[in-house]
């Protein structure tokens, strides 16, 4: 026997239908969530998006800094700090001048070496003021004709054996060497010369 009958049964059916309809509408609108819960979810999504944007900007900043540091010139590993504490300006200038003087090397060579009997009068002189030993080579047409031994300051090599030398342009290359070890020091210096035939009449 039905619990409700007649007009009351129709009223109950209408009320139940209305309740189901409202529940369905809420489910469609908010996925079964209340308006407060939907607002909370919306705020959380916005916070997540903002956090992701900030993280992306942070990563870009770190990458830019890393690339900038990588592009910077690196310090020379052999460089040392030179201290000038307790020195006056005059003393500092004097030290710099002394260092420049010690590293300077004078080159003396004949501009027109004379050719005679397979020998060339190069007149390569390591002046007494130099602090370095010297060696030199004589080249012509891209071929090395002569290579010297060590020349001490104050010494000179007047003639060198060069059987294949001929009149014309040539190159004398002088290399400074460490006074203690004899090892090459600094960059070699090349001098263009013109080999000429010796005057056999007796004048030098």
Residue pairs with C-beta under 8 A, 6 or more apart in sequence:
2 9
4 12
26 32
30 37
30 38
33 41
84 92
84 95
87 95
102 131
103 131
103 186
105 130
105 131
105 132
105 134
105 176
105 186
106 127
106 129
106 130
107 174
107 189
107 191
108 123
108 124
108 125
108 126
108 127
108 156
109 122
109 123
109 124
109 125
109 136
109 172
109 174
109 191
109 193
110 121
110 122
110 123
110 124
110 193
111 193
111 194
112 193
112 194
112 195
112 196
113 120
113 121
113 122
113 123
113 170
113 172
113 193
113 194
113 195
113 196
114 120
114 121
114 195
114 196
114 197
114 198
114 199
114 204
115 121
115 162
115 165
115 166
115 167
115 195
115 196
115 197
115 198
116 197
116 198
116 200
118 161
118 162
118 163
118 165
119 159
119 160
119 161
119 162
120 138
120 145
120 146
120 159
120 160
120 162
120 165
120 170
120 195
121 158
121 159
121 198
122 136
122 138
122 157
122 158
122 159
122 160
122 172
122 193
123 156
123 157
123 158
124 134
124 136
124 148
124 151
124 156
124 157
124 172
124 174
125 155
125 156
125 157
126 132
126 133
126 134
126 151
126 152
126 153
126 154
126 155
126 156
127 153
127 154
128 153
128 154
129 153
130 153
130 176
131 153
131 179
132 153
132 176
132 177
132 178
132 179
132 185
132 186
133 150
133 151
133 152
133 153
133 176
133 177
133 178
133 179
133 182
134 150
134 151
134 174
134 175
134 176
134 177
135 147
135 148
135 149
135 150
135 151
135 174
135 175
135 177
135 184
136 147
136 148
136 151
136 157
136 172
136 173
136 174
136 175
137 144
137 146
137 147
137 148
137 172
137 173
138 144
138 145
138 146
138 160
138 162
138 165
138 170
138 171
138 172
139 145
139 170
139 171
139 172
139 173
140 162
140 164
140 165
140 166
140 168
140 169
140 170
140 171
140 195
143 164
145 162
145 164
145 165
145 170
146 160
146 161
146 162
148 157
148 160
150 177
150 182
151 157
165 195
166 195
167 195
167 196
167 197
168 194
168 195
169 192
169 193
169 194
169 195
170 192
170 193
170 194
170 195
171 190
171 191
171 192
171 193
172 190
172 191
172 193
173 188
173 189
173 190
173 191
174 188
174 189
174 190
174 191
175 184
175 188
175 189
176 184
176 185
176 186
176 188
177 183
177 184
177 185
178 184
178 185
